[in-house]
Amino acid sequence: MTEIKRITNPPKHHLFGFHDICAWNAMGDRLVALEVDDITTPPDPDIEYGLGYVDNDNNFVPFGTTHTFNYPQGARQQWIGTTNYIIVNDFENKKVISKIYDTDKKKLIDTLDFSTHVITNDGWAFGINYARLFRLGAYGYAGATDNTKNENAPAKDGIVKHNIYTKEHSLLLSIKEIAEFEFNPQAGKHHYITHLVLSPNQKRIAFLHRCKLSDGGETTRLCTIRINGEELRCLGTGFLSHFDWLDDSHIMIWGRTGSNVEKLRSSLVYRIIPTNVLHVGKNLIKKIIFGKRGKSVVQLPYHWNNWQIE
């Protein structure tokens, strides 16, 4: 039977984040983590949170800080290849940037101009717009300024590729490009890219393309692209979520495709019906199916998803 042990200690709380990156360094003797006062409190961009690693004696060893994180994905703190360097997202003038720490010397060694969601062993990092994600209710960071809020599919925003050593950078894929790839960009609004995951051989990136639909719903597409920007592919569309690479050629994903709703949305009838009619029709169907139910509103001291679509 597997034994479960607690490796961090009160009074503070510790977390890592998503399943897609490894918390342990190459030697397996350090587990990177964030440290917060209370894990039941929403992230606050005005608060400085601890960044450190847990050693073999279950001690939390601090070496830095960050102001940006969310509970599902942390601050995307991750080891760089087989080194003891950590790259992590943080704020600078309300812009999400990356910082690199040397965990041996316990000090900051570099600051980068772009965010990092994933990074290859040889130092190519790939970042996305966390301010846009937060505004649209996705896994973003509170407090960042979204300069694309008036654009449904920005041509100058998307997956940014940057090298942590040479500082080379480019836009690998724009949101406009993916919105127009094998998809009608007018079918939805407020497109965004999220959940970047490198293939095991680090030659391709899988990601989710999402947008808000005119009927009030949302659709998701699972896509991949080579890290040089070539061979963009759309693998599936529907109600899709958590996924990971099984090997360099296969991905396992949780979700549902080919539903009646998806079939309706891809039909000619759906395309010719005016947007306002779709929205009214959807609400009417909801009332018929579910009836009139009393509504209750819970007032929270903080907006967990304080996003708006303008």
Secondary structure, 3 states (H helix, E strand, C coil): CCCCCCCCCCCCEEECCCCCCCCECCCCCCEEEEEECCCCCCCCCCCCEEEEEECCCCCEEEEEEECCCECCCECCCEECCCCCEEEEEEEECCEEEEEEEECCCCEEEEEECCCCCEECCCCEEEECCHHHHHHCCCCCCCCCCCCCCCCCCCCCCEEEEEECCCCCEEEEEEHHHHHHCCCCHHHEEEEEEEEEEECCCCCEEEEEEEEEECCCCEEEEEEEEECCCCCCEEEEEEEEEEEEECCCCCEEEEEECCCHHHHHHCCHHHHHCCHHHHHHHHHHHHHHHHCCCCCCCCCCCCCCCCCCCC
